[in-house]
C-alpha cells in the first residue's frame, strides 16, 4: 500500500461563532463555542486517512490533557502515531478561531509544535525514505520545513509543500518541492515579483495555486489551466485547504494524473466546507463516491 507521511502541527481548535468581529476594546456576545481538533498537519493527515490513505503522522505534542485527546483522535482516524513525540516543557498547540458569516480568522499558538528540531527530523530519515509521498506545512519552524524538503529531494521522495501560514521561504527550497500548494495570498508573499500567470509558467506541474471559489490554477507545461471548484453554500471554511492537500496526496498515491488529483482535492474540499469544524466536515471515501461529481475513472479504493 502507498504510504503517506504527514509531518506537521497537531493542535486543539477553540472556535467561536459570532455575528460580527469585536472592535479593539469591545466585548460582544457570541453565538456558539466549540472545541475541535486541528493543526494543519493533523488536519491533512485526517483528510488523507478518511479517504483511505495509509497515513503516518510525525509531530510533537505536550504532556497535557489536550495531548491525550489529540493522539486519541488521530488513532480513531486510523493514523499511525508512533512518530508523534510528547514534550514536557511547553503545552500542546492551539488555534483560536472566530467565524463570522462562514469565514474564519485565526490566532495560532504553536506551543509544542515549535519544539520539533532538526535532530528529530534526522531521526525520521527512514520514515521519510520509505514514504510514497510526504506532506509538510508552515506550522513548524522553517529550518525544520527546509530540512524535510531537502531530505525528500535527496531520497527522491515526492513532497507536497503547503506553505501556510504564509511567510518568506528560500527560493532554492521552494524549487525542490515536488508540489507547492499556496493560496493566492501565500503565492504573493512567496513570489512578490511575479504575477500569478508568470509564477505558474515558471513552475509548470509544480506550482498549484488554490483560489477558493475561483478554483485551482496550474500550468501543464504547455498552457495555464484552471480547475473549477464545485459550487456549494459554505457553513465553515476552516480546513478547506487542508482537506484539499490531504485529498490531493491520496489521489497522487493512487496513481491519478495531476489534473485528476486536483479535481479530487476540489471535490473533497467542497464537501468539507458544508459542515462545521476543520476536521468535522472532512469526507470519507464513501461520501465522496456518493457525490454526483465523483468520477468513476478515479478508481480510488
C-alpha positions in Angstrom: 0.0 0.0 0.0 1.2 3.6 -0.7 2.4 5.3 2.4 1.6 9.0 3.1 3.7 10.7 5.8 2.5 14.0 7.2 5.0 16.0 9.2 3.3 18.9 10.9 1.3 20.6 13.6 -1.1 18.9 15.9 -3.4 21.3 17.8 -6.7 22.0 19.5 -9.1 24.5 17.9 -11.1 26.7 20.1 -13.9 28.0 17.9 -16.3 30.9 18.4 -19.1 31.7 16.1 -20.5 35.3 16.1 -22.5 37.8 14.1 -19.5 40.3 13.9 -15.9 40.6 15.0 -15.3 42.7 18.0 -13.5 46.1 17.6 -10.5 46.9 19.8 -11.7 47.1 23.4 -15.1 45.9 22.6 -16.9 42.9 24.1 -19.6 41.2 22.2 -21.8 38.2 22.8 -21.1 35.2 20.5 -23.4 32.6 19.3 -21.6 29.3 19.8 -18.4 27.9 21.2 -16.8 24.5 20.3 -13.6 22.7 20.9 -12.4 20.7 17.9 -9.2 19.0 16.7 -6.9 20.9 14.4 -3.4 21.8 13.4 -2.7 21.9 9.7 -0.6 18.7 9.8 -3.2 16.7 11.7 -5.9 18.1 9.5 -4.2 17.0 6.3 -3.4 13.6 7.9 -7.1 13.1 8.8 -8.2 14.2 5.4 -6.0 11.6 3.8 -6.8 8.8 6.2 -10.6 9.3 5.8 -10.1 8.8 2.0 -8.4 5.5 2.5 -4.7 6.6 2.7 -2.2 4.7 4.8 -1.1 7.7 6.9 1.8 8.2 9.3 1.8 11.3 11.4 5.0 12.8 12.7 5.0 15.8 15.1 5.1 17.0 18.7 2.5 17.5 21.4 2.7 18.5 25.1 2.0 16.3 28.0 -1.2 18.0 28.9 -4.8 16.7 28.7 -5.1 18.1 25.2 -2.2 15.9 24.0 -4.1 12.8 25.2 -7.2 13.8 23.3 -5.2 14.8 20.2 -3.4 11.4 20.0 -6.7 9.6 20.6 -8.3 11.5 17.7 -5.5 10.6 15.3 -5.7 6.9 16.3 -9.5 7.0 15.9 -9.0 8.2 12.3 -6.7 5.2 11.7 -3.5 7.3 11.6 -0.2 5.8 12.8 1.0 7.9 15.7 4.3 6.1 16.6 6.2 9.2 15.4 4.3 11.7 17.5 6.5 12.7 20.4 5.3 14.3 23.7 7.4 17.0 25.3 7.2 18.4 28.8 8.3 22.0 28.6 5.5 23.5 26.5 1.8 22.9 26.1 0.2 21.4 23.1 -0.5 23.7 20.2 -3.8 25.6 19.9 -5.7 27.8 17.4 -8.3 30.3 18.4 -10.8 30.8 15.6 -13.6 33.3 15.1 -16.2 32.5 12.4 -18.5 35.2 11.0 -20.7 34.6 8.0 -18.9 31.3 7.3 -15.4 32.9 7.0 -12.8 32.4 9.6 -10.0 34.4 11.3 -7.4 32.6 13.4 -4.8 33.2 16.1 -2.4 30.2 16.1 -0.2 29.4 19.1 2.5 26.8 18.2 3.3 25.5 21.6 4.8 22.0 21.3 4.7 22.2 17.5 7.7 24.5 17.7 9.6 22.0 19.9 10.4 19.8 17.0 14.0 20.3 15.9 16.4 19.3 13.1 17.8 16.4 15.2 14.3 15.0 15.5 13.9 15.2 11.7 17.2 13.4 11.2 15.7 10.6 13.3 12.8 10.4 10.8 15.0 9.7 7.8 13.9 6.0 7.5 10.2 7.0 7.7 10.7 9.7 5.0 12.8 7.4 2.8 10.1 4.6 2.8 7.2 7.0 2.1 5.4 7.3 -1.2 4.8 10.9 -0.5 5.5 13.4 2.3 3.2 16.3 3.2 4.5 19.3 5.1 3.2 22.8 6.1 4.4 26.0 7.7 3.2 25.4 11.3 6.7 24.1 12.1 9.9 26.0 12.4 11.1 27.0 8.9 14.5 25.3 9.3 12.7 22.1 10.0 10.5 22.5 6.9 13.6 23.2 4.8 15.3 20.1 6.1 12.3 17.9 5.4 12.1 19.1 1.8 15.9 18.7 1.4 15.7 15.1 2.6 12.8 14.3 0.3 14.7 15.7 -2.6 17.8 13.7 -1.6 15.8 10.5 -1.2 13.8 11.1 -4.4 10.6 11.0 -2.4 7.7 13.2 -3.6 6.8 16.0 -1.3 3.7 18.3 -1.1 4.7 21.6 0.5 1.7 23.6 1.6 3.3 27.0 2.6 0.7 28.0 5.1 0.5 30.1 7.1 2.3 32.5 4.8 5.9 33.5 5.4 9.1 34.1 3.4 10.8 31.0 2.2 14.2 30.5 0.4 13.6 30.1 -3.3 16.0 27.2 -3.6 13.9 25.2 -1.1 10.7 26.0 -3.0 12.2 24.7 -6.2 12.9 21.3 -4.6 9.3 20.7 -3.6 7.6 18.3 -5.9 4.3 20.2 -5.5 3.9 23.6 -4.0 0.3 24.4 -3.0 -0.1 28.1 -1.8 -3.4 30.0 -1.9 -3.4 33.4 -3.7 -2.2 35.5 -0.8 0.6 33.0 0.1 1.7 33.0 -3.5 2.0 36.8 -3.5 4.2 36.7 -0.4 6.4 33.9 -1.8 6.8 35.4 -5.3 6.2 39.2 -4.9 7.9 39.9 -8.2 5.7 37.6 -10.3 2.2 37.7 -11.5 0.2 34.5 -11.0 0.5 33.6 -14.7 4.3 34.2 -14.6 4.6 32.1 -11.5 2.6 29.2 -13.0 4.6 29.3 -16.2 7.9 29.4 -14.2 7.0 26.3 -12.2 4.9 24.0 -14.5 3.3 20.9 -13.0 4.8 22.0 -9.7 3.1 25.2 -8.5 -0.6 24.7 -7.8 -2.5 27.8 -6.5 -5.7 27.3 -4.7 -8.1 30.2 -5.1 -11.3 29.3 -3.2 -14.4 29.7 -5.3 -12.3 30.5 -8.3 -10.8 27.0 -8.3 -7.3 25.9 -8.7 -4.7 27.1 -11.2 -1.6 25.4 -12.5 0.5 25.2 -15.8 0.8 21.9 -17.6 4.0 22.8 -19.5 2.0 24.0 -22.5 -0.7 26.3 -21.1 -2.2 27.6 -17.9 -5.1 25.5 -16.6 -8.0 26.4 -14.3 -9.7 23.5 -12.5 -13.1 24.9 -11.4 -14.3 24.5 -7.8 -17.7 23.0 -7.0 -20.5 25.5 -6.2 -21.8 24.9 -2.6 -23.1 27.0 0.3 -20.3 27.1 2.9 -21.0 26.5 6.6 -17.4 26.7 7.8 -14.4 27.2 5.5 -11.9 26.2 8.3 -9.8 23.3 7.0 -10.8 23.6 3.3 -7.2 24.0 2.2 -6.1 21.2 4.4 -8.8 18.9 3.0 -7.6 19.7 -0.5 -4.0 18.9 0.3 -4.8 15.6 2.1 -7.1 14.5 -0.7 -4.5 15.6 -3.3 -2.0 13.4 -1.6 -4.3 10.4 -1.7 -5.1 10.9 -5.4 -1.4 11.1 -6.3 -0.5 8.0 -4.4 -3.4 6.2 -6.1 -1.8 7.0 -9.5 -4.1 9.7 -10.7 -2.6 12.3 -13.0 -2.1 15.9 -11.8 -5.4 17.3 -13.2 -7.5 14.4 -11.8 -5.7 14.7 -8.5 -6.6 18.4 -8.3 -10.3 17.7 -9.2 -10.4 15.0 -6.5 -9.0 17.5 -4.0 -11.5 20.1 -5.1 -14.4 17.8 -4.5 -13.2 16.8 -1.0 -12.8 20.5 -0.1 -16.2 21.4 -1.4 -17.8 18.6 0.8 -15.7 19.7 3.8 -17.0 23.3 4.0 -20.6 22.2 4.2 -20.1 21.0 7.8 -18.6 22.6 11.0 -15.0 22.2 12.1 -11.7 21.8 10.4 -11.9 18.0 10.6 -15.6 17.7 11.2 -16.6 18.1 7.6 -13.7 16.1 6.0 -15.4 13.5 3.9 -14.9 9.7 3.9 -14.3 7.9 0.6 -17.8 6.6 0.7 -19.2 10.2 1.0 -17.0 11.2 -2.0 -18.3 8.3 -4.1 -21.9 9.3 -3.2 -21.4 12.7 -4.6 -22.8 13.4 -8.1 -19.4 14.9 -9.0 -17.4 11.8 -8.2 -15.7 10.5 -11.3 -15.7 6.7 -11.7 -12.4 6.9 -13.7 -10.6 7.9 -10.4 -10.5 4.2 -9.2 -9.6 5.0 -5.6 -10.2 2.2 -3.1 
